[in-house]
Amino acid sequence: MAQFTDFNNSLAALKSTSDIALKKDADSVKQSIKNLILTNKGERLMQPDLGCKIRNLLFENFTPQTTITARQIITETIEKYEPRAELINIAISSAPDNNYLFISILFNLINNQDQQVLDLEIERIR
């Protein structure tokens, strides 16, 4: 039986029942973390603090401090808004000339010690 469930972001319906498809367990938590990171603070009505300011970093000059700041922002966001995940590591690499970040998040679910990996690519759209 699935411990964690969320609606699938696509809101696609199941062919057999016409119900909205669900994400379960690790996939549910991965989708939630991705949504948190890709949501800008102030973007959601009635929840102005929800989200992450990671996209703002794409408009800064890339330095080693940029990576440290990105890691700190992501860590704070996940720890505050996703209690189902226990962070292990966040690896960030950048392509400064292209204003691009590649983020790899390693975590465990709170009820399971199997390590999960979420890879995200974030780039500035010109």
N, C-alpha and C positions, 0 to 999 in steps of 0.2 A: 504494500500500500504506500502511496506517495506521501511523504511527510510535508513537502512544500508544494503549493500550486499557485500559479498566476495565469492570467489570460495571456495568450500569445499576442504580441504587439501587432501582428498583421490582422487580427480579429477575423481570421479565416474561419469559415464554418466547416465542421465535420460533414462529410458527404452522407454518412449513414443516419445522422440524427439532426443535422442543421444546428447543433449547438456550437458555441465558440470553442475553438481548439484551446487546449491548456498547455502550458509549460510545466514540467514537474521536476522536483528536487533540484539537482545541480543546474539544469537548464533554466529553471525559474530564477535561481539566485544570480546566474550569469547575466540573464536578461535584465534583472533589476540593477545590477552594478553598472552595466552598460548604459542603461537609461539614466542613472544618477550622474555618471561622468559626462554624458552628452547633453544633459539638461543644464542650461545656464541659470545661475541664481537669478531670481526674479521673473523667470519665464512662466512659472505656474501660478495661477491665481490662488489666492488664499494660502499659499505656501511659499512666501518670498525667499526663505532661506534654503529651500530644497534645491539641490543641484551642486554644481561644481564650476569653478572659474577657470577651468583648464584651457578653454579656447582663447582667453585673454593672453595667455602666454605665447600663443602663435604669432602675436603681433609685436612681441618683444625681440630684442637681439638675443640670440641663443648663446648662452654661456654655461659653464658648469652649474652656476647658481640656478639657472632655468630648470635643469633636471631635478635639482634638490627641491625647488619650490613645487614643481609638478608632483613629485612623489609625496610631498607633505600635504598638498591639497587633496590628492586622491585618497590618501590614508585617512585624513580627517573626515572626508565625505563618506567613505565606506563605513568607518567605525561609528559615525553618527546615525546614518540612515539605513544600514543593512546589517541588522543584528544576527542574521542567519549565517554570516560569513566570518571566519577567523583568518585575518590576513597573515600570510607567511612572508611574501616578498612582492615588491613591485619593481620591475626592470623597465627602464625607459631609455630608448635610443632616439636620436633626432637626425633630421636632415635639414640643417640650418638654411641652406640655400633654397629649399623648397617649402620652408615653414611647415614642417611635418614632424609628428611625434608617433613613434611606435611604442605602445604600452603593453606589457605582459604582466598580468596580475595572477599570482599564485596564492590560493587560499584553500581552506578546508570548510566544509559545512559544519555547523555546530554539533550536529548529531552523527557525524561520519568523519573518519580520519583519512579518507581517500582524498588526495590532493587534486584540486581542480585548477585549470588554467584558462584565463580569458585573455585573448589578444585583441587589441584595439588599434586601429590606425586613425589618427586625427590629423587633418590637414586644413590649412587656411584656404578658403575659397576666395579667389581674387575677383 
